[in-house]
């Protein structure tokens, strides 16, 4: 995402939204995983 040309592409906003959605899901799953690991120890 450091490529300046990326932001000039028509689909850049859609891709950024998809990235944000995936990142939010990953954050949620990681938090659930941390909780599960804590319960195992």
MODELLER restraints for C-alpha pairs under 7 A, 6 or more apart:
rsr = mdl.restraints
at = mdl.atoms
rsr.add(forms.Gaussian(group=physical.xy_distance, feature=features.Distance(at['CA:6:A'], at['CA:12:A']), mean=6.29, stdev=0.5))
